[in-house]
């Protein structure tokens, strides 16, 4: 993305003064009096407008001689865990059945309130709710594998069967003994240069990959719940690890196609559209009308657009490569600025001799 595609000076300044997170990734803000550049949402003291200059990428700011802010860390992918939290996350991964208390956090020299705020911001739940959800999901797997409810409850950190039943019912909406039909999709946030994405996967494939701030995210989750007997819980899965690695390679310019198996429940027409989207070459675009004609339904342009918007697997099923018949960018759930960034990234790498990272 070059400086010609930046928002207006007025809009960028308004975003900085409002600490608008929706502009993170669109540009960075450099303050000439301090020599520091930040994200638009940086919580540091607001700069005076006459001291501010804007750059389209962190690379431009670095080349201009500015250094990254230590508070908002603009060089890190948004959603990435900060250094101070990583030891705790490693312990949770090593022992997901552990029942944590605030005293345990203090023993790691962590402020429980600080941990709580980070988890609320990143996962919309407290740290204790996060670890409890993981334990409940693991207990469900044991029960569905044939284990009795009582040992599953006791082995997953619950002192009484009644307490386990109440927590299970609140989270999954049903009693443990009636959960045989329910599957749990493991959910994880994946940091990217364009902001964190929410991914959900089960043994049958990747079900969800959306930008975390997309307004339709909750709607997509509700639709999946209605279509499939599934619930979502934070956790680990080999497909999420694969997706994280392939996304990192994609944004570094080293990957054009994804290999993670996909789960795409939908109508026959929706699946046809999504399959056609995957045929649009890397670095190229197609219009809604072209896709409708290719499907043998030239009058179904609006239906194609709706199916495009219903895609739950952003980037992997490349709905960002669909544009208007006039060549202009049209609706994209992750925001038109992300769509422009993704198209620019792919075009550069389609013609470049060497990989070009997205934020270059």
HUDA-V13987 format. One record per helix or strand of 2 or more residues. SS is the DSSP state (~ for helix, > for strand). FROM is the first residue (numbers start at 1). TO is the last residue. Records with the same first field share a line. If there is no record, write none. Layout:
SS->FROM-TO + FROM-TO
This chain:
~->3-5 + 9-18 + 21-23 + 49-51 + 58-63 + 83-94 + 102-107 + 112-123 + 127-144 + 149-155 + 161-172 + 176-178 + 217-227 + 238-251 + 268-277 + 288-294 + 301-309 + 319-321 + 336-351
>->27-31 + 36-39 + 52-55 + 67-68 + 183-190 + 197-202 + 205-211 + 230-234 + 286-287 + 322-323
